[in-house]
Amino acid sequence: MLTLNFLKSNIRVNIYVLAGFLSSIGNRIYMFILPWLVYEITGSSVWMGFLFLLQMLPSLLVSPIVGSIVDKYNRKVIIFVSNLILLLVMCILTILLLVDVLNILLLGIITVFLSITTSFSFISEESILPQIVKKDDLVKVNTLYQFLNTVALLSGPSLGGLIVSVYNSAVALFIGALTFIPVLVSVFFLNINYYKGLKSKSSGLLKDTVVGIKYIVKTKILLLIVLLSFVMNIANGAVDAMFVFFARDNLNIGPFHLGLIFTMSSIAQIVCGLLAPLLARKFKHFIILIVSSGISSIAIMFMSIVKSWIFIGLFRGLQEGPTITGNILNKTLRQSIVPNNILGRVNAVNGSLSVVSYPLSGFLAGIVTEVWSIRLVFQSVAILLFMASLISFMVYKKHGKGLNYTDANIS
């Protein structure tokens, strides 16, 4: 009801967010189609891994520069241009498929181009929220975003697979491309509030990218948030990458029960996401973030011990559900604390750390599992996350009032 009441009070944001939901489905369709195309063209797992790297590496390299550009120019225009490029490139990819000239080189170039463009879209969309909603509504709109993103994550690949099975990959890509059109229309109906405050002084693109890092280091509460989120990504990346292997190899869980486990996890994510606004009204945001990471760490530990698929599903939900709550409040805290003229660069730094930590952790977990027991890997990341949560709580308890907030009223 909290989310529905918010939507009734801001119809333009409502339309824009729903349009973003459609484009998220389009992105998920593409994410499903890409490995499918790589397999059809090459039949090689090596090329699939290489294309995955091409999806990650360009975004990591350009994100800091993208953040600086997002802070300098009109974010509405950046969102429009980036989504238009995504639409056009996916249409080009569709044509290349239809005329049967797509090869792995062209697919690699397109993957790099889409990765960079997606960075512009993601950082500008996250940074524009404080300009289109009131500060008190940030938790609600971030909750809505997270809920719809979860739905897109679940439905996008399924829709893509259905379209491919009934028609072909080209039709799926073209339908995915069309999902970007509503964003192109809705973004220009948003009322933008340009905050008064320090003007963004340009000292060169490369030097400007360092400003986001300096701001995080100086703003201690923000530094704690970023570091804790970094450790959460390490723990979740290791568990997410190895979970199916763990379930099948160690527990002999079949596809039916594995599907039920993922369903339980999805329900937990949705419930915890919808609880975020209620929790945010009653408790300090950073405390919720700490508790969420602590619960996730305990869930990972118990997941490594139990053997019943029911308990595995329960603890998988307790791992991922609080993570969703933490993600919502992490994003809200950054949007509330950071001045608008530097928010893009701060979001870019945070996004770069996520891009590095999550997949790299999963990759390393796969290597370590060859030497250690997978249960020991899970237990190690659980201890790491629990210690990070405990240290964050101790620092906050001891220095909470002295931690630097841009806005002293932020919880």
C-alpha positions in Angstrom: 0.0 0.0 0.0 2.9 2.4 0.7 4.1 2.0 -2.9 0.6 2.4 -4.4 -0.1 5.5 -2.4 3.2 7.0 -3.6 2.3 6.3 -7.2 -1.1 8.0 -6.9 0.7 11.1 -5.6 3.2 11.4 -8.5 1.8 10.1 -11.8 4.7 11.3 -14.0 7.2 9.4 -11.9 4.8 6.4 -11.9 4.8 6.3 -15.7 8.6 6.8 -15.9 9.3 4.0 -13.4 6.9 1.6 -15.2 8.6 2.5 -18.5 12.0 1.7 -16.8 10.5 -1.6 -15.8 9.8 -2.4 -19.4 13.3 -1.5 -20.5 14.7 -3.7 -17.7 12.8 -6.6 -19.2 14.3 -5.7 -22.5 17.8 -5.8 -20.9 17.1 -9.2 -19.4 15.9 -10.5 -22.7 19.2 -9.4 -24.2 21.2 -10.9 -21.3 19.5 -14.2 -22.0 20.0 -14.0 -25.8 23.7 -13.1 -25.7 25.1 -16.4 -24.4 22.5 -18.2 -26.6 24.0 -16.5 -29.7 27.6 -17.1 -28.6 26.8 -20.8 -28.3 25.1 -20.9 -31.7 28.0 -19.1 -33.4 30.9 -20.8 -31.7 29.7 -23.7 -29.5 32.6 -22.7 -27.2 32.5 -22.2 -23.4 35.7 -20.2 -23.8 34.0 -17.6 -26.0 31.0 -17.5 -23.6 33.4 -16.6 -20.8 35.2 -14.0 -22.9 31.9 -12.3 -23.9 31.0 -12.3 -20.2 34.2 -10.4 -19.5 33.4 -8.0 -22.3 30.1 -7.3 -20.6 31.9 -6.4 -17.3 35.2 -4.9 -18.2 34.1 -1.8 -20.3 31.6 -0.9 -17.7 34.3 -1.0 -15.0 36.7 1.1 -17.0 34.3 3.8 -18.1 32.0 4.1 -15.0 34.1 6.8 -13.2 34.2 9.0 -16.4 30.5 8.3 -17.0 29.8 9.6 -13.4 31.6 12.8 -14.2 29.6 13.3 -17.4 26.3 12.6 -15.6 27.1 15.3 -13.1 28.0 17.9 -15.8 25.1 17.5 -18.2 21.3 17.2 -18.2 20.5 13.8 -16.9 17.2 13.7 -18.8 19.1 14.1 -22.1 21.6 11.4 -21.1 18.9 9.0 -20.2 17.1 9.7 -23.6 20.3 9.4 -25.7 21.6 6.2 -23.9 18.2 4.4 -24.2 17.9 5.5 -27.9 21.3 4.0 -28.6 20.4 0.8 -26.8 17.2 0.6 -29.0 19.1 1.3 -32.2 22.0 -1.1 -31.4 19.6 -3.9 -30.6 17.7 -3.3 -33.8 21.1 -3.4 -35.7 21.8 -6.7 -34.0 18.4 -8.0 -35.1 19.1 -7.1 -38.7 22.5 -8.7 -38.6 20.8 -11.9 -37.4 18.1 -11.8 -40.1 20.6 -11.4 -42.9 22.9 -14.1 -41.4 26.1 -12.0 -41.2 26.6 -11.9 -37.4 29.9 -13.4 -36.3 31.7 -13.4 -33.0 33.8 -10.3 -33.8 30.7 -8.2 -34.5 29.0 -9.6 -31.4 32.0 -8.7 -29.3 32.0 -5.1 -30.6 28.3 -4.8 -30.0 28.7 -6.2 -26.5 31.3 -3.6 -25.6 29.2 -0.8 -27.0 26.1 -1.9 -25.1 28.1 -2.3 -21.9 29.3 1.3 -22.1 25.9 2.7 -23.1 24.2 0.7 -20.2 26.7 2.4 -17.8 25.4 5.8 -18.9 21.8 4.7 -18.6 22.2 3.1 -15.2 24.2 5.8 -13.5 22.1 8.7 -14.8 18.8 6.9 -13.9 20.0 6.3 -10.3 21.3 9.8 -10.0 18.2 11.6 -11.3 15.9 10.2 -8.6 16.6 12.9 -6.0 15.7 15.5 -8.7 12.3 14.0 -9.5 11.0 12.9 -6.0 11.0 14.4 -2.6 13.6 13.2 -0.1 10.9 11.6 2.0 9.8 9.5 -0.9 13.2 8.1 -1.9 12.8 4.9 0.1 9.4 4.3 -1.5 10.6 4.9 -5.1 13.7 2.8 -4.5 11.6 0.0 -3.1 9.4 0.2 -6.2 12.5 0.1 -8.5 13.8 -2.9 -6.6 10.5 -4.7 -6.7 10.1 -4.2 -10.5 13.7 -5.1 -11.1 13.2 -8.4 -9.3 10.1 -9.0 -11.4 12.1 -8.2 -14.5 14.9 -10.5 -13.4 12.5 -13.3 -13.1 10.3 -12.7 -16.1 12.8 -11.3 -18.7 14.8 -14.5 -19.3 11.6 -16.6 -19.3 10.0 -14.3 -21.8 13.1 -14.3 -23.9 13.2 -18.1 -23.9 9.6 -18.4 -24.8 9.9 -16.0 -27.8 13.0 -17.8 -29.0 11.3 -21.2 -28.7 8.2 -20.0 -30.6 9.9 -17.7 -33.1 13.7 -17.0 -33.1 16.4 -14.9 -31.5 15.9 -12.0 -33.9 12.3 -11.6 -32.9 13.2 -11.7 -29.3 15.9 -9.0 -29.7 13.5 -6.8 -31.7 10.8 -7.1 -29.0 13.5 -6.3 -26.4 14.5 -3.2 -28.4 10.9 -1.9 -28.5 10.8 -1.9 -24.6 13.1 1.1 -24.6 10.6 3.3 -26.4 8.4 4.1 -23.3 11.5 5.5 -21.5 12.3 7.8 -24.4 8.8 9.3 -24.2 8.3 9.4 -20.4 11.6 10.9 -19.4 10.8 14.3 -20.9 7.6 14.6 -18.9 9.5 14.5 -15.6 9.7 17.7 -13.5 13.4 18.2 -12.7 14.4 20.0 -9.5 17.8 21.4 -9.8 19.1 21.7 -6.3 20.7 24.9 -5.1 24.2 24.4 -3.7 27.8 24.2 -4.8 28.2 24.4 -8.6 30.1 21.6 -10.2 33.5 23.1 -11.1 35.2 21.4 -14.0 38.9 20.7 -13.7 39.1 18.2 -16.5 37.3 14.9 -17.0 40.0 12.7 -15.5 40.5 14.9 -12.4 36.7 15.2 -11.9 36.4 11.4 -11.6 38.7 11.5 -8.5 36.3 13.8 -6.8 33.8 11.1 -6.2 36.4 8.9 -4.4 37.6 11.9 -2.3 34.0 12.7 -1.2 33.4 9.1 -0.2 36.6 9.0 1.9 35.8 12.3 3.6 32.2 11.4 4.3 32.9 8.6 6.9 29.3 7.2 7.0 29.4 6.9 3.2 32.7 5.2 3.4 31.3 2.7 5.8 28.3 2.0 3.6 30.5 1.5 0.5 32.9 -0.8 2.3 30.1 -2.9 3.9 28.4 -3.2 0.5 31.7 -4.2 -1.1 32.0 -7.1 1.4 28.3 -8.0 0.9 29.0 -8.3 -2.9 32.0 -10.5 -2.2 29.9 -12.9 0.0 26.9 -12.9 -2.3 29.0 -13.3 -5.5 30.7 -16.4 -4.1 27.4 -18.0 -2.9 25.4 -17.0 -6.0 28.1 -18.3 -8.4 28.4 -21.7 -6.7 24.9 -22.3 -5.4 23.7 -24.5 -8.2 26.9 -26.5 -8.0 26.5 -26.8 -4.3 22.9 -27.9 -4.5 23.5 -30.5 -7.1 27.0 -31.8 -6.3 26.8 -31.7 -2.5 23.1 -32.2 -1.8 21.9 -34.1 -4.9 19.0 -31.7 -5.2 17.0 -32.3 -8.4 15.7 -29.6 -10.8 12.2 -29.6 -9.3 13.3 -28.9 -5.8 15.9 -26.5 -7.0 13.2 -24.6 -8.8 11.2 -24.5 -5.5 14.3 -23.1 -3.7 14.6 -20.3 -6.2 10.9 -19.6 -5.8 11.3 -19.4 -2.0 14.2 -17.0 -2.5 12.2 -14.8 -4.9 9.3 -14.6 -2.5 11.7 -13.6 0.3 13.2 -10.9 -1.9 9.8 -9.4 -2.8 8.6 -9.4 0.9 11.9 -7.9 2.2 11.8 -5.3 -0.5 8.3 -4.2 0.3 9.1 -4.1 4.0 11.9 -1.5 3.4 9.7 1.6 3.6 8.2 0.4 6.9 11.5 -0.4 8.4 13.0 2.9 7.2 10.3 4.8 9.1 11.1 3.1 12.4 14.9 2.6 12.4 18.0 4.3 11.2 18.9 3.4 7.7 22.5 2.4 8.4 21.5 0.2 11.3 19.0 -1.7 9.0 21.9 -2.1 6.5 24.1 -3.6 9.2 21.4 -5.9 10.5 20.6 -7.0 6.9 24.2 -7.9 6.2 24.4 -9.7 9.5 21.3 -11.8 8.8 22.6 -12.7 5.4 25.9 -13.8 6.9 24.2 -16.1 9.4 21.9 -17.5 6.7 25.0 -18.4 4.5 26.6 -20.1 7.5 23.5 -22.2 8.2 23.1 -22.9 4.5 26.5 -24.6 4.5 25.5 -26.8 7.4 21.9 -28.1 6.7 21.1 -30.8 4.2 17.3 -30.6 3.7 16.2 -28.7 0.5 13.5 -27.0 2.6 16.0 -25.5 5.0 18.3 -24.7 2.1 15.4 -22.7 0.5 14.7 -21.0 3.8 18.2 -19.9 4.4 18.7 -19.0 0.8 15.7 -16.6 1.2 17.2 -15.2 4.4 20.4 -14.6 2.5 18.9 -12.8 -0.4 15.8 -11.1 1.1 17.7 -8.9 3.6 20.3 -8.2 0.8 17.4 -6.6 -1.2 16.4 -4.4 1.8 20.1 -3.4 2.3 20.4 -2.5 -1.4 17.3 -0.3 -1.2 18.5 1.6 1.8 22.1 1.8 0.5 20.9 3.5 -2.6 18.5 5.8 -0.6 21.3 6.8 1.8 23.6 7.8 -1.1 20.9 9.8 -2.8 20.0 11.5 0.5 23.5 12.3 1.7 25.4 13.2 -1.5 24.9 16.6 -3.0 23.2 16.5 -6.4 26.1 17.9 -8.3 28.4 15.0 -7.3 25.9 12.2 -7.0 26.8 10.7 -10.5 30.5 10.3 -9.6 29.7 8.8 -6.2 27.2 6.3 -7.8 29.9 5.5 -10.4 32.5 4.6 -7.8 30.0 2.5 -5.9 28.9 0.8 -9.1 32.5 0.1 -10.2 33.2 -1.7 -6.9 30.1 -3.8 -7.4 31.1 -4.6 -11.0 34.5 -5.8 -9.7 33.6 -7.5 -6.5 30.6 -9.6 -7.4 31.8 -11.5 -10.5 35.4 -11.6 -9.4 34.3 -13.2 -6.1 32.3 -15.8 -8.0 35.2 -16.5 -10.3 37.6 -17.0 -7.3 35.1 -19.1 -5.5 35.0 -21.5 -8.4 38.8 -21.8 -8.3 39.0 -22.2 -4.5 36.3 -24.9 -4.6 38.7 -27.1 -6.6 41.0 -27.1 -3.5 38.6 -26.5 -0.5 35.2 -27.9 0.3 32.4 -25.7 -1.1 30.9 -25.7 2.4 34.2 -24.2 3.7 34.0 -21.5 1.0 30.5 -20.6 2.1 31.5 -20.6 5.8 34.5 -18.4 5.0 32.5 -15.7 3.2 29.8 -15.9 6.0 32.5 -15.2 8.6 33.9 -12.4 6.5 30.5 -10.7 6.1 29.6 -11.2 9.8 32.9 -9.6 10.9 32.3 -6.7 8.5 28.8 -6.2 9.9 30.1 -6.4 13.5 32.9 -3.9 12.9 30.5 -1.5 11.1 28.2 -1.6 14.0 31.0 -1.0 16.5 32.3 1.9 14.5 28.8 3.4 14.2 28.0 2.9 17.9 31.3 4.6 18.9 31.5 7.4 16.4 27.9 7.6 15.1 27.3 11.2 16.1 30.7 12.2 14.8 30.4 10.6 11.4 30.1 13.2 8.6 26.7 13.6 7.1 26.0 16.2 4.5 22.5 16.5 5.9 22.4 16.0 9.7 18.7 14.9 9.5 19.5 11.8 7.5 18.8 8.7 9.6 
